[in-house]
Amino acid sequence: MTGVSSALCGTPLAARTRPTASLRSSTARRVENNNCRRVVSCAVQEPEEDIVSRAARGCDPSNEEECIITPRQVVNGLELPSFEDVSTAHFRIRSGVVRTRCTHSRTLSALTGMKIYLKHEWEQATGSFKERGARNSLLALEPEQKKKGVVAASAGNHALALAYHGRELGIPVTVLMPSIAPLTKITKCRALEANVVLEGDTIADAAMAARSYVERDGMKYINGFDDFNIIAGAGSVGLEILEDAKDIDAIVVPVGGGGLIAGIALAVKTINPKVQIIGVEPDRCPSMAAAMAAGKVVKVPTAPTLADGLAVPTVGPRSFEVLRPRVDKLVTVSEKDISVSLLRLVETEKLVQEGAGAAGIAACLAGKLPELEGKNVAVLLCGGNIDTSTLGNVLERGLVNDGRLIRFSAVVPDRPGGIAGLCAVIAFVGASIKQIVHERAWLQEDSHAVQVDVTCELTGDEMKEALYKALSEKYAVDFSLSKSKLNMSMVGKDSAGMMAAESTNGATAKTYSFDKNNNGAKPGRLPAPVLYDYDTIINNVKPSAELVAAVEDAFSQL
């Protein structure tokens, strides 16, 4: 194909592709009719098509001889969807899902050096792209199967999507959810009239239990990322991106089980093979990267992650076979990268995403894709279902990772004005105190001193450096360790009076501590504090007049 326009004749985004030589059987016959060629392969059994399917591929629905039929590939016993299946799905679901926006972000473009286009899949009714595959799977059911219903194992977005569209289409939906499923999603599924069954502690437990519904009640099991029609439905996202964002060079897609990136890769690479398809996984569950390295589906250990929707230990085998020849690159992102990306989206785009939904933009912001600088890049925001309590925690962690929220400990004189002097220094730098706690028990050998733990909000690393410098001139301070681990014998200063220490996870991190002339420090405790009187603080710190007045007023009341 030469471009999008040549592939989108007929109905919206309908394809008229010809089969490649590798897919033709030696016994295939060709029938010429009105300059169109029909290829029927004897090697692959092609199912009967309905009128809607033929129309979706740009054919005259009443004339079967005019349509082009491309055989499907079968790999390891799995029938793989073709481009025609994606185009059919897009036509089939068009009236039941939202055609989400694909907008250019000037702010994120400036931060990343790329021309960023955001595909807003969170705008679907249930908050994620999962609706596309869910609706396509339900509409593809035989009439008899629609009466029996479907069953699925899910802890989140797939369950919501099936429940929503099952109710819309009048198809019974049973969802098996593990005990770890968020209560809000359990409640929402029940509100959508799905039969919700809590089963086991993991998705694997729920999936095992779902078998009985298939065997006993004749329900169809719909896998959330490896079902044939799930992949085809997800591919419609790629078709919309090519229509709405011109001259796209790359599409960045979060990767869990692989259904979304498989569908998008299939659709996009068929129309424009030059577009790069890049997948992003959490570094705590790189199951797709492991499968690509091994050349087959493998199981990887997982750990709790902010991108819980991507924590799939084993990718879908059908999805893997679809995407393997089409995906150009896979990268991983850390928990820090994800939390900072969620913060950036809230601050710059006024958007709320779940961790999995923001993985793609996390890779761009973290500098994982330097080769895309200056290029047109579409990034999927594929899910916005995050609990409010989780969102608050994640944003706070984002502030910490962004250098805008810090906690440090300092030793101050245990006398009137001791803490006031510390606060005066913090105020002079311009930082904002969020919390302050002073404790005597942690400095057992210094009866005239008190340890103060302070949480401050800053503007960034520059203010952090300034605060450390100002405080270290007056106090023994530690910017790196929690109060239970303070030990000044661990300090090893570099030329700037800062120390490089091993963090708890073994990674080298730049941390801060201070040891002013050692001051007779002994192993296991902070050095004895330097005692400053009120006049020394006023003359050297030079706080604002308002602060001085407040401190003097406090002294007068003692």
N, C-alpha and C positions, 0 to 999 in steps of 0.2 A: 504494500500500500504506500502511496506517496504522501498521505497526510490524513488529517482528521476528516476533511470534507469528503474525500473519496470513500470513507468507511461509514459515513453517517447518512447515507441515502435512505429514502423510504421513511419509516416511522422513526421516532426519536432514537438516535444513536444505533440504528439497526445496521448490522454488518453484512457485507456480501463477500466474504472471504472465499478464496478457492483453496482446496486442500493442497498441502505440500506433497512433494513426491514421496517423502518418507512415510506418509500415511496411506498411500494408494495401494490397493491390492493388485497383484498381477492379473487377477480375474475380474477386475472392475470393468463395468460397461459405461459408456458415455452416450448420452442422448442429447442431441442438439435441438434447441427449440427457442426461437426468437432471440438468437445470439446469446442465450444463457446456457450454461453447461450443467447438467445434473450428474453427479458422480455417486454411484451406489457401490459401496465396498462389500464384498462377500466375506472379508476377513473380520469385520466388526459388525455386530448386530445393532442396527439403529432403531430405536423405538419409534412407534407411530407418533406423528406430530399433530397437535391440534391447530385450529385456525389461528389462535392467538400467538402460538409459537412461530408459525410461518410468517405472520404479519410482523412480528418483532424482528425478524431477520430481513425485512425489506422485500418480501415476496408478495405476489398477488395471492391472498389466502385461498381463492377459489381455483387456482391453477397450480397443482402440485409439481407439474413438469417444469415450471419456471424457477423453482427454488433451488438453491445450491445446498446440498447436504454434505457436511463434513463429518467423517467418522470420528468417534471419540477414541482417545487413547485408553488402553488398559494396562496398568503397571502393577505387578505383584497382586493381581486379582482385583485391583481397585479401578473402577471407571473414573477417569478424570474429566472434569468439566472442560468445555471448549469455549472459545470466544462467543460462539453463537448462544451458548447457555447463559453467559453473562448478559449479552444483549437481550435475550428473551426475559431474563429476570428483571432487567431494568424496565422493560416495557410492562411486564406483569405487575410490578409493585408500585408503579408510578403514581397511582391514585391513592395509595394508602400510607406512604411515608413522606417525610418532608424533604424537598430538594434543598439541602442546606447551603448556606452561603460559603463562598470562597473569597475571602477579603484580603487585601494587601495591608500589612502592618508596617507602618513607617517606623514606629518605635523599636520593634523587635528587629527590623531590618538594620537600623542604626547600631543596635547592640551586637548583632552577629556578623555584620558585614555582608550579609546575603540579602536578596530581595525576597522577603518572607511573605507567603500567602497561607492564610490559615483556613483550613476546611473545618467548618463548625458542626461536626457530627453530634455534638451534645445537644443540638437544637431538636433532635427527634423527641417524640412525645414522652418516651421513657428515659431520655437522657443519654443514649448511646447509639452507635452505629449498628448494634445488634438487631435492630428492628428490620433492617434490609433483608438479612438472611432468614430471620424468623418468618416474616411475611411470605417470602418466596417459598420457603419450605412448606408452609401451611397451604398456600394456593396450589402447590404442585401435587398435593395428595389426591388420590382417587376418591370419588364420592363415598364409597363404602368406608374407606379409611377415615374420612372426615367425621363420620358418625362415631367411629370407635375412639377417635382422639389420639393425642400424642403424649409422650412422657419425656422428661428431660431431667438431668442432674445439673444443678447450678446453684451458686451462692449469691448470684447478683444479676448482672445486666441481661444475660441470656434468658433467665427465668422471667424477668420483667417484660422483655420483648415478646416472648411466647404468650405470656398471660394476657398482655394488652391486645395483641392481634388475634389470639384465640377468641377472646370475647367479641372483638369486632367482626370476626368471620363466623361466629357460632360454632367453633370447634372446641371440644373439651380438651383442657390442658391440665396435666398432672405434673407438678414440679417437686422433685425430691431435693431437699436442701439440708446440708450438714449443720451440725450444732454451732459451727463457727459463723454461719451466715448472720449478717447484721439484722437486728430486730426490725429496723425500719424497712428493709427490703422484704422480709417475711410478711410484714403488715401490708405493704403495698401490693404484693402478689395476691394476698387473700382479698384485698379490696378490689382487685381486677377479676375476681371470681374464679381464680385458678384453684385447683385442689392441691394444697400445699402439705407435704408430708416431711416431717423432720426425721432424717435418717443418718445415723453415724456421725463421726467426728470430722470426716474429710469428704471432699468431692468424690474420691475413689470409692468410699463406702456407699455414698448415695448412688453412684453409677452402677455399682454391683446390685444394689437393691432394685434398681429400675428394670432389671432383666425380668423380674417376676411379673411386672405389669405388661411387658411385651408378650411373654409366654402365656399368661393367664387371661389377659383381657384383650389381646390382639392389638394393643397400642403400638404406634411407631415411635421408636426412640430417635430423637433428634440431637445429635452431638453439636455442641455449641461452637466448635471451630473446625470440624472435619467432615461434616455432612456435605454431600454433593451440592445441594441447593443452598446451603449456608454460604459456601465459597462463592457460588455464582452470584448470589444476592449481594455479598460484600463487594464484588467487583464493580458494581454500579457506582461506587464512590469514585473509582478511578476514571470512569467515563465522564462523570460530572466535572471533575478537576480539569480534564483536557478541554472540555467545552468552555468552562468559566475562566480559567487562568491561561492566557495565551503564552506560547513559547516557554513552557515549563521545562527546566533542565533536570530536575530531580524531585522525587516525592519521598518524604520521610514518614515511615509508618511504625507505630508501636507494635511489638511482636510478643504474643503470648503463645497460644496454640498454633497460630499460623494461618487461620482462615482468612483474616482481613488482608494481610499482605499477599497471600496467594491469589485471591480474587483480583486485587488491584494490579498485581504484576501481570496476570494473565490478560486483563483488559488493556492495560497501558502499553505493554510490550508488543501486543498485536498491532496496535494502531501506530505507535511510534517507538521503535526499538531503541532509539537514542536516549530516551528519558531514563535516568538512573532510578532504580528502586532500592531504597536503603532502609533496612530494618533496625529497630532500636529495642534492646532488651535490658532489664535490670541486671546488674552484675551479680545479684544474689540468686538469679535463676536463668542462666544463659543457655536454655535448652535448645534453641534453634542453632546457635553457634556451634554447640557440641554436635548436633546432628549433621550440620554441613561439614564439619571437620572429619566426622566418622564416615560420611557418605551414606548414612542410614539413621533412622530414628533411634535415639538412645535416651535413657533415663538419667537425669542429673539431680543431685541433691538441691534442695531449696532452703531458703532462710526467709524469715519474715521481712517484708519489704513494703515501702509506701505504694509501690505499683502492684498491689495484690492481685489485680485483674490480669497481670502478665505472668504470675508465678505458676506456670504450668510445667511440671517436671518432665513430661513427655509430649512433644509436639504431635500434631495429627499426621499420620502417614500419608493420607491423600493430599493434604495441604503441602506437605513437604515435597512430594513428587511434582506438584504443580509449580511451586516457587523455585525449586532447586536450580533449574536452568535459566531463571529469569531475574533473580535478585542479585544486585551488583555488590552489595556490601552490608555487613552487620556490625553494629557497634554496641557497647554496653554503657550504661550510666549508673552512677553511684546514688546512694540515698541523699547525699548532699546535693548532687546535681538535680535530683527530682524536687527536693524541697525548695531550692532556689528558683527553679522554673515555675513552680506553683505561686511563689511570692511575686515573681516578675509578671505573670499573667494577671494576677489580681491588681497589681499596682499600675501596670501599663495598659492593659486591655480591658480591665474591669471584668474579667472572666474568672469563674470558679471551675476548676477541673479536678478530677480524681487523679491520683498518682499515675495510674496507667495511661490516662488520657493525655497527660503532659509529658510523657517520656520522649516523644519526638522533638518537642521544642527544647527539652532538657539537653539533648545531644547537640543541638545547634548552639545553645547558650554556653555550653561547657567546652566549646572548641573541638568537639570530636570529629567535625567534618570540615577541615580547613580547605579542602579542594573545592568546596561549593561557594567560596567567597566571590561575591559579585554576580552570582548566578540566580536565576529564578527558581525558588525552592518552595514547593507546597508541603505543608506540615499538617498532619492530621491532629485535631483535638477531638478524640473519639469517645470521651465519656466524662460526664460531669456529676456523677453520683458519688458524693462524698459526705459522710456524716459531719454535722456542724462541729461536734467536739473534736473529731479528727482533724478537720480543717484548721481549727484554732491551734492545735498542737503542731501541725505541719508548718503553718505560717511562722510560728514562734521559732521553730528549728531553722526555717529559712532565714530569719533575721540573724540567728547565731552564725549560720554558715556564710552569710553575707557580710559578717564583721560588723553588724549593726546592733547586736545585743551581746554583752559580755558579762562575765562574773569574775570578780577578783577578790582576793583577801589582803588585808593590810593590818599591821600592828600599830595601834595608837595609844597614847597615854591614857590611863584609867583615871581621869580627873575631869572636872568641869571644863568644857570647851574642847576636849580631845576629839570627839567625833565631829564637832562643829568645824574644826580646822580641816579635817578630811573632806567634809562636804564643801567647804569653801574652795578647795583646790578643784574638786569636780565641777563646781559651778563656774569657776574661772575658765576652765577649758571649754565649757559649753555642753557638757554631757548631762543627761537627765537620769536621775536616780529612780529606778523602778522598785527596788526593794533593798532594805539594809537590815542586817542582823548583827548584833555584837554579842560575843560570848567570852566569858572569862576562863572556863574550864579547860580550854584547849591550849592555854599557855600556863601550865602549872608552875613553871619555875620563874615566871615574871609576874609577881604579885601586883605590880603597879602598871600593868599594861593589859590591853584587851584586844582580842582579835575581832575584826569587823569583816563580814562578808557582804559585798555590795554587787547588785545587779544594775547595770547601766545601759541605757539606750544611746547609741552614737549615730553619727552620719556615715561612718565607714572606717576603713583601716587607717586613714590619715588621722582622724580624731583619736583612734585607739592608740596610735603611736604617741601623739601629743599628750594624751592622758597618762600613759605609762611614764613618759619622761617627766611630767610635772609631779606625779606622785612619788616617783623613785627618788626625787631630790629631798623629800621630807620624811618618807616612811619606808619601812620594809614591806614590799608588796609582792604578791604572787598572782600573775594573770592566767596561770595554766592549770592549777590543781584544785580539786575540791577540798573542802575543809577537812575531810577525814584523811587526806593524803598529803597534807602540807609537810614538807620536810626540806628545809633549806640546805641540807647536806647534799641534795640532788642538784643544786645549782651549778652550772658550768657556763660562765659568761663568754659571749663572743665579743668582738670589738665594740659593739653597741650596748653592752651590758645586758644582752638578752641571751637566752639559752635555747638550744635545740634539744628537744627531749623526745623519747619514744612515747607515742600515745598508747592507749590501752589496747588498740587493735594492731599494734606493731608498726604502724606507718610513721615515718618521721614527720613531725609537725613543728612549725615555728611557734614557740611558746615564750612566755615572759616570766622572769623572776628577777629579783634584785637582792644584792648582797653588798651593802655599802661599806667598803673597807673591812668586810668580814665581821667587824664589831664583836669579836669574841664569840662568834656563833659556835655552838656545839652540835654534833650530829643529833638529828632527831627533833630539833626545835628551831624556831626562828631566832634571829639575833635579838639582843635586848633593844628596845625601841629608844630612839632619840627623843627626849622630852623637850617640847617647845612651849614657851609661855605665850600668852595672848598677844603681847606686843610684837613678838617675833613673827607670829602668824600674820598679823595685820600688815607689818612692814614688808614682808617678803612675798606673801601671796597676793596682796593688793586686791581683795575681793571688792565687789560693787558696794556702793554706799547703802543700798537697801539691805544687803546681806549683813553688813557690819551692824546696822541699826537693829536688825532682828536678833543677832547674837548678843549684842549689848543689852537688849531688852530681856533676853533669856537669863543673862548673868544677874541682872538686877533683881530678878525674882527668886534667885537661889537663897 
